[in-house]
Structures are given as C-alpha cells and as structure tokens.
Amino acid sequence: MTDLVARHIRAVPDFPKPGILFRDLSPLLASAEAFQATTAALAALAEPFDLIAGIEARGFLFGAALAQSMQRGMVIVRKPGKLPGATIAHDYALEYGTDRLELLADAIPQGARVLLVDDVLATGGTAEAAIHLLRKAGAAVAQALFVLELPDLGGAARLVARQVSPSAVVRM
C-alpha cells in the first residue's frame, strides 16, 4: 500500500523557486486506487479521536476522505478572512515573515480529541501553528497524520516537542 502511494507522488525540481524539490500529490489524487490506499493507510495510523481538523488546502482533501471513511466530523483550519462568523486566530513565524491561521470560534466542543491532518510534514511550522490554534479552541490534540513526511526538514521533532505524535504514510 505504501509503495502504491509513493509511486503517485511526483518530484518537481525548482518549484516554486530554484533549489526547491516540490513533492506534488496531484497524481495521487487523480488515481482512485492510490487515493483510496492513502485514506486506508491514514485510517490505519489513526489513534482514537472525535473530530478531524484539516489544514488548508490539501489537508481538507485528505481530512475529508478520512472523516467520511471513519464516520467522524471535520473542522477546517483556514487562512485569514475565509470563514464566516466569529473566529479565533493564531499568528506564526515563517522563514521570511509571518502568517495566520483561523478557526471558527464554536467549531470544537471543549475537550474534543482532534486528529490533525495535512498533506506534507516539512518544517512543521504550519502544523505547529494549527496545534496551538486547536488547543486555544479547547481541543485535545495528541496526533497529527500526513500523507508525506520529509524527515530531513525536522518537522516531526517540532510536533513531538508539543506532545503531538506525528505519523505519515510515506517518508522521503
């Protein structure tokens, strides 16, 4: 199953800028067999949880598929200005600047066990910010799942430092 998923991840050199090796999951999404295998692999990694939180944008795709297959609800963690109603936010540092994530203020019941889902774990900055935001909303976050982890970039260590167990279907 892992081999099938890995075969559908395309490496694109020098995107979005020279020196970056981008991992494109579009071929995986385009293959019904590989997408289903990915969802099944994520489900096999999941510890007990109440809700899934998917990070914009590809985390929505994998999170929604996993939520449906495991018969759980899902909340979405978005970039600023995209959610209607009252939101809570968390600003975080990037290599060159800052960014912000938002969540609907009433999206998570107090103490709900939330499973964080995204496509790629690289440096871990966005996932770490999402964990902070989810906990600020009252969630208990103990696990984060990814389709792909790039272990050389150190993201897993950042999440472990926040008492979150990261797991990925494929590591490259």
Disulfide bonds with the S-S distance in Angstrom:
none
